[in-house]
């Protein structure tokens, strides 16, 4: 407007109004256009494009920051900027809204990676963050778009840890075990529990699956269950197996725990046993058979027990007995079942319990010694009886010889008499 006033003043001063009267409308139009349209050409300049980091866990947010300058003529042009995130197949998996503000501008975006449709079979993903500029000329087919900068980031799955509470590597057949399995993932910043995740659980024996089930973790990342040594396991070496597979956020994971199922050991208490026997004294043995189960003692009731008495590796007595309902066993054996006419005075008494699927084998060995007086009396009695027999036999032989001698003498005398008479 100042330019217009100045020109008008000059024209009036020089009295040449008619000569320049046609210039005034042209100058007025130029001034109006200058006021309403200061931008003469399209221009976009990216100042900054940045992310908080270049590697993220899949359940984290990507923080994107950008600043730029954009100029265009809105009278006949359309232009805007936009952020795109593309996968490694160049497919757009996220984009920001269009920004067509003229001038210098800056903005932040927070993008949740887990919202993307990603293949759960992959352990990591390469993502491309691009700053795009789009330009159109109105009433024409002229269109232009390009990206000014690219940031490459990597999205990875988290590793999972497992804590098994109540676990024992050895249990007894017939025992039940209550377990709590806690699943979590940790980083240098924090610890995350696996909430509402599917956990596969199985038990295995000799590479054969005995039991299989799926469990869902609670808000604390735990599952609770009970396993039985009779239905979920077998006697011997077993494995407890936890699996996480085809998860979008967590790596495929396998947690394996060995658990040995053993037979219950049988215990024997000696209530009464005398390892020295006197003459005519019975062998008396009182025993108690039991086993430990669930931290309590249980009697081995109504089971067969074998007893062997061994003399110099040779069994001299074998018999079977049976425990009562309290696991007690009383054995009485008379001395007449033993052969004392030997110089050996020591015997081994072996007591056997033949195990089964639930109980282990058990052998109790006892040493029995005969009192020295017992052997001496028996031996002396034998010697006395032997010498008495020999003495009687000698006397009989002497008498028999005497009688035989007398008989022969009489026979000779009769023959002499006969000859003389004749």
VENWONOR-V29633 format. One record per residue. N is the residue number from 1. RES is the residue in one letter. OMEGA is omega in whole degrees, -180 to 180 (NA if undefined). D_FIRST is the distance of its C-alpha to the first C-alpha in whole Angstrom. Layout:
# VENWONOR-V29633
{{N;RES;OMEGA;D_FIRST} {N;RES;OMEGA;D_FIRST}}
This chain:
# VENWONOR-V29633
{{1;X;177;0} {2;X;178;4} {3;X;179;5} {4;X;179;5} {5;X;-179;6} {6;X;-180;9} {7;X;-180;10} {8;X;179;11} {9;X;-179;12} {10;X;-179;15} {11;X;-179;16} {12;X;-179;17} {13;X;-176;19} {14;X;176;21} {15;X;179;21} {16;X;-175;21} {17;X;-176;19} {18;X;-176;21} {19;X;-175;21} {20;X;-177;17} {21;X;-179;17} {22;X;-178;17} {23;X;-174;14} {24;X;178;11} {25;X;-179;12} {26;X;179;13} {27;X;179;10} {28;X;179;8} {29;X;-180;11} {30;X;-180;11} {31;X;-179;7} {32;X;180;9} {33;X;180;12} {34;X;-178;11} {35;X;-174;10} {36;X;-176;13} {37;X;-178;16} {38;X;-178;16} {39;X;-176;19} {40;X;-176;20} {41;X;177;24} {42;X;177;27} {43;X;176;29} {44;X;-179;31} {45;X;177;33} {46;X;180;36} {47;X;-177;37} {48;X;168;40} {49;X;-173;43} {50;X;173;46} {51;X;-177;49} {52;X;178;51} {53;X;-178;54} {54;X;176;55} {55;X;-177;58} {56;X;165;59} {57;X;-173;61} {58;X;179;61} {59;X;175;61} {60;X;178;58} {61;X;173;54} {62;X;177;52} {63;X;-176;49} {64;X;177;46} {65;X;178;43} {66;X;172;40} {67;X;-174;36} {68;X;173;34} {69;X;180;30} {70;X;177;29} {71;X;175;26} {72;X;-180;25} {73;X;-177;23} {74;X;179;24} {75;X;-178;23} {76;X;-179;26} {77;X;172;28} {78;X;180;30} {79;X;176;31} {80;X;177;33} {81;X;-179;36} {82;X;176;40} {83;X;176;43} {84;X;168;46} {85;X;-177;50} {86;X;175;52} {87;X;-176;56} {88;X;172;58} {89;X;179;58} {90;X;176;54} {91;X;180;54} {92;X;178;51} {93;X;174;53} {94;X;173;50} {95;X;178;46} {96;X;173;43} {97;X;-180;40} {98;X;178;37} {99;X;-177;34} {100;X;179;31} {101;X;180;29} {102;X;178;26} {103;X;180;26} {104;X;-175;29} {105;X;175;32} {106;X;-176;36} {107;X;175;38} {108;X;176;42} {109;X;174;45} {110;X;-174;48} {111;X;178;51} {112;X;-176;54} {113;X;-175;56} {114;X;179;59} {115;X;-180;57} {116;X;175;57} {117;X;-176;60} {118;X;-180;62} {119;X;-178;65} {120;X;180;68} {121;X;-180;70} {122;X;177;68} {123;X;-180;68} {124;X;-178;64} {125;X;173;61} {126;X;-179;59} {127;X;-178;55} {128;X;177;52} {129;X;-175;48} {130;X;175;45} {131;X;-177;42} {132;X;171;40} {133;X;-180;37} {134;X;-177;36} {135;X;177;34} {136;X;170;33} {137;X;-178;31} {138;X;178;30} {139;X;174;32} {140;X;176;34} {141;X;-179;37} {142;X;-179;36} {143;X;180;37} {144;X;171;38} {145;X;178;39} {146;X;174;41} {147;X;-175;42} {148;X;180;41} {149;X;-180;44} {150;X;172;47} {151;X;179;49} {152;X;177;53} {153;X;180;55} {154;X;177;59} {155;X;-175;60} {156;X;175;64} {157;X;179;66} {158;X;171;68} {159;X;-175;71} {160;X;174;74} {161;X;-179;76} {162;X;174;79} {163;X;-177;82} {164;X;-176;85} {165;X;-178;86} {166;X;-177;90} {167;X;172;91} {168;X;-177;94} {169;X;176;96} {170;X;174;99} {171;X;-180;100} {172;X;177;104} {173;X;-176;105} {174;X;-177;104} {175;X;173;101} {176;X;-178;98} {177;X;175;95} {178;X;-175;92} {179;X;171;89} {180;X;179;85} {181;X;-179;83} {182;X;-178;79} {183;X;-177;76} {184;X;174;73} {185;X;-176;71} {186;X;175;70} {187;X;-180;67} {188;X;-177;66} {189;X;-172;64} {190;X;178;66} {191;X;179;69} {192;X;172;68} {193;X;178;71} {194;X;-177;71} {195;X;176;71} {196;X;178;72} {197;X;-180;73} {198;X;177;76} {199;X;175;79} {200;X;180;82} {201;X;178;85} {202;X;171;88} {203;X;-174;92} {204;X;176;93} {205;X;-177;97} {206;X;179;98} {207;X;176;95} {208;X;180;95} {209;X;179;93} {210;X;-176;95} {211;X;179;92} {212;X;176;89} {213;X;175;86} {214;X;178;82} {215;X;178;81} {216;X;-178;77} {217;X;177;76} {218;X;-176;75} {219;X;178;72} {220;X;179;74} {221;X;-175;75} {222;X;168;78} {223;X;-179;81} {224;X;-179;85} {225;X;179;88} {226;X;177;91} {227;X;180;94} {228;X;178;97} {229;X;-179;100} {230;X;-175;102} {231;X;-176;99} {232;X;-175;96} {233;X;176;98} {234;X;178;101} {235;X;-179;104} {236;X;-176;103} {237;X;177;99} {238;X;176;96} {239;X;170;93} {240;X;-173;90} {241;X;174;87} {242;X;-177;83} {243;X;168;80} {244;X;-176;77} {245;X;175;76} {246;X;178;72} {247;X;-177;70} {248;X;-173;66} {249;X;-172;66} {250;X;179;69} {251;X;172;71} {252;X;-174;75} {253;X;177;77} {254;X;179;81} {255;X;-173;83} {256;X;179;87} {257;X;178;89} {258;X;176;93} {259;X;-177;96} {260;X;176;99} {261;X;-175;102} {262;X;172;105} {263;X;178;108} {264;X;178;109} {265;X;179;112} {266;X;179;115} {267;X;-179;117} {268;X;172;120} {269;X;177;122} {270;X;-180;125} {271;X;-178;127} {272;X;175;131} {273;X;177;132} {274;X;-175;135} {275;X;173;135} {276;X;180;139} {277;X;173;142} {278;X;-179;145} {279;X;178;148} {280;X;179;148} {281;X;179;145} {282;X;172;142} {283;X;-178;139} {284;X;180;136} {285;X;174;132} {286;X;-176;130} {287;X;173;126} {288;X;-180;123} {289;X;-180;120} {290;X;176;117} {291;X;-179;113} {292;X;-179;110} {293;X;-179;107} {294;X;176;104} {295;X;175;105} {296;X;180;108} {297;X;179;112} {298;X;-179;113} {299;X;173;117} {300;X;-169;118} {301;X;172;120} {302;X;176;123} {303;X;-179;122} {304;X;178;125} {305;X;180;126} {306;X;178;128} {307;X;176;131} {308;X;172;133} {309;X;-172;135} {310;X;177;136} {311;X;178;139} {312;X;177;138} {313;X;180;135} {314;X;178;138} {315;X;178;137} {316;X;179;140} {317;X;178;138} {318;X;177;135} {319;X;178;134} {320;X;179;131} {321;X;-179;130} {322;X;178;127} {323;X;177;125} {324;X;-176;125} {325;X;178;122} {326;X;-180;121} {327;X;-179;122} {328;X;178;125} {329;X;178;128} {330;X;-177;131} {331;X;174;134} {332;X;-178;137} {333;X;180;140} {334;X;-179;143} {335;X;-179;145} {336;X;177;147} {337;X;-180;144} {338;X;177;144} {339;X;-179;147} {340;X;-178;148} {341;X;177;151} {342;X;180;148} {343;X;179;148} {344;X;-180;144} {345;X;-179;143} {346;X;179;139} {347;X;174;137} {348;X;177;133} {349;X;177;132} {350;X;179;129} {351;X;-172;127} {352;X;164;125} {353;X;178;122} {354;X;-174;121} {355;X;177;117} {356;X;-177;115} {357;X;-176;111} {358;X;-173;110} {359;X;178;113} {360;X;175;114} {361;X;178;117} {362;X;177;119} {363;X;175;122} {364;X;180;124} {365;X;179;127} {366;X;177;130} {367;X;179;133} {368;X;178;136} {369;X;176;139} {370;X;178;143} {371;X;-176;145} {372;X;-180;147} {373;X;179;150} {374;X;-179;149} {375;X;-178;150} {376;X;180;153} {377;X;-180;155} {378;X;-178;154} {379;X;179;155} {380;X;179;158} {381;X;178;159} {382;X;-179;159} {383;X;179;161} {384;X;179;164} {385;X;-178;164} {386;X;-180;164} {387;X;177;167} {388;X;179;169} {389;X;-180;169} {390;X;-179;170} {391;X;178;173} {392;X;-180;174} {393;X;180;174} {394;X;180;176} {395;X;179;179} {396;X;-180;179} {397;X;180;179} {398;X;179;182} {399;X;180;184} {400;X;179;184} {401;X;180;185} {402;X;-180;188} {403;X;180;189} {404;X;-180;189} {405;X;178;191} {406;X;-180;194} {407;X;-180;194} {408;X;-179;194} {409;X;179;197} {410;X;-180;199} {411;X;-180;199} {412;X;-179;201} {413;X;179;203} {414;X;179;204} {415;X;179;205} {416;X;178;207} {417;X;-180;209} {418;X;-179;209} {419;X;180;211} {420;X;-179;213} {421;X;-178;215} {422;X;NA;215}}
